[in-house]
Amino acid sequence: YYLKRAAELAFVGINFNFAPVVDLNVNPLNPVIGALGRSFSARVDDVVRQAESLIQAHQIYKIRTCLKHFPGHGSSSSDSHKNLPDISRSWTAQELEPFKRIVNDKLCDCIMMGHLLHPRFSDGAHTPSSLSIKSVSVLRDEILFRGPIITDDLQMGAITENYSEKLATTLAARAGNDLLIFSTSKRADENIGARINDILVTATINRELDINMMAASAYRVAALRRTL
């Protein structure tokens, strides 16, 4: 099944798949994970086995993959497309295990940061993990992931209900994310690439963003692109 999917993607020229979902199915009624059948299982072993099978199938066709949604979206009771899910009481450390094991098995190309609220991963009482230094620090210092970190879509309700485009962009980069997603799925926006680039360049010139951190992000992204 995974080989067939990877072959179809390769046939149409796609070389990067934002999969697999490695969220544990902690809450089967979760409107954006469990209820949509997006989680492999509530068991870590099952999730890791299925995710690694998907990744290895994609590797055969030289397609890179991305684990999501760090630090774990499976226990939430709300949809981050609409608002910011608070997982402070529902999340458990077990939800980190798929990320840890797949990184340790050297099968992780990229990790997507979810828009989630939890004291361990949020820099402030209302700050999404995707905009927080704490989250990136866990990935870098505890899980020892050295590849690119990418945000979930920064045009989702969890972000747009509280942050302007400029502020979300600056905070996401400052947190240590290497790639930022702006889906433009609701409306076309031909100028968004240039606009986001201008925000990042201006913030770096004004020293709101550290130039060495930006250079390190560029290096990680370039290293990934060389494998495509």
Disulfide bonds with the S-S distance in Angstrom:
none
